[in-house]
Amino acid sequence: MAFRLDKYVWCVRLAKTRATASEEISKGRIKLNSIQIKPSREPKVGDTIQFTKNTAVYSYKIIQLLDKRVGAKLVEEYIIDITPEEEKEKYRLYTLTQSVYRENGTGKPTKKDRRDINDFFEF
């Protein structure tokens, strides 16, 4: 049976939809063994999936292949989270700065807000 990376990413709940998984792989946000590949690439047991989320890179090791989406409790039978703690902390810090800077529901940032955000992140 042929397995596709986009389908596998969707099956282990790293993406909400298969189309989203395919798009993330095509844009290079999801890599296989640190290499940008196509969504149709076949993953193998032992491969590592790197998933870039904002500023952090999460890593997962494939321990078993599957072809159907599984419940959240069963995901740990198919992948192992091998993300370093500093990457998780980087994401926590990013989300914290976003929630502190701008209150939820205050609308779209003004031009001045956008400049302040860019200055803060030094773009």
C-alpha positions in Angstrom: 0.0 0.0 0.0 1.4 3.4 -0.9 1.5 6.0 1.8 1.7 9.8 1.2 3.3 12.3 3.5 0.4 14.7 3.3 -2.1 11.9 4.2 0.2 10.7 7.1 0.5 14.2 8.5 -3.3 14.5 8.5 -3.8 11.0 9.9 -1.6 11.7 13.0 -3.3 15.1 13.5 -0.5 17.4 12.7 -2.9 19.2 10.3 -6.6 19.7 10.5 -7.3 18.8 6.8 -5.4 16.9 4.2 -5.4 20.0 1.9 -3.8 22.0 4.7 -1.2 19.3 5.2 -0.4 19.3 1.4 -0.2 23.1 1.3 2.2 23.2 4.4 4.5 20.6 2.8 4.5 22.4 -0.5 5.4 25.7 1.2 8.3 24.0 3.1 6.8 24.3 6.6 6.7 20.6 7.0 9.9 18.7 6.0 10.9 15.1 6.0 14.4 14.4 7.5 15.2 18.2 7.2 14.6 18.1 3.5 11.8 20.0 1.7 9.9 17.4 -0.3 6.6 17.0 -2.2 3.3 16.0 -0.5 3.3 12.7 -2.4 6.6 11.5 -0.9 6.3 8.2 0.9 7.3 8.3 4.6 9.1 5.4 6.2 9.4 4.1 9.8 12.2 6.0 11.5 11.9 9.1 9.4 11.7 12.5 11.2 9.0 15.1 10.4 9.9 18.7 11.1 6.9 21.1 11.5 7.6 24.8 11.6 5.1 26.7 13.7 5.7 30.4 13.8 9.3 30.6 15.2 9.7 27.1 16.6 10.5 23.8 14.8 8.7 20.8 16.2 10.1 17.3 15.4 8.3 14.0 15.4 9.7 10.5 14.7 7.6 8.0 12.8 7.3 4.7 14.6 4.5 3.2 12.6 2.7 3.9 9.4 -1.1 4.2 9.0 -3.6 5.1 6.3 -6.7 6.2 8.3 -7.0 9.1 10.7 -6.8 8.1 14.3 -8.2 9.6 17.5 -6.0 11.9 19.5 -5.3 9.4 22.2 -4.0 6.9 19.6 -1.5 9.3 17.9 1.3 8.4 20.3 1.3 4.9 18.9 2.4 6.2 15.5 4.7 9.2 16.2 7.0 10.3 19.0 7.5 14.0 19.9 11.2 14.5 19.9 11.1 18.3 19.9 13.8 19.9 22.1 12.5 21.8 25.1 14.0 25.1 23.9 11.9 24.9 20.7 8.7 24.4 22.8 9.7 27.4 25.0 10.4 29.5 21.9 6.8 28.9 20.8 5.4 29.6 24.3 7.3 32.9 24.4 6.0 33.8 20.9 2.3 33.1 21.9 2.8 35.0 25.1 4.2 38.1 23.4 1.3 38.0 20.9 -1.3 37.8 23.6 0.2 40.5 25.7 0.8 43.0 22.9 -2.7 42.9 21.4 -5.9 42.1 23.1 -8.2 39.5 21.4 -11.0 41.1 19.4 -9.5 44.6 19.1 -9.7 44.3 15.3 -7.1 44.7 12.6 -3.9 46.5 13.5 -3.5 50.1 12.3 -0.5 51.2 10.2 1.2 52.5 13.4 0.5 49.2 15.2 2.0 47.3 12.3 5.1 49.4 12.4 5.4 48.9 16.1 5.1 45.1 15.6 7.7 45.1 12.9 10.1 47.2 15.1 9.5 44.7 18.0 10.4 41.7 15.8 13.0 43.7 13.9 11.8 42.9 10.4 
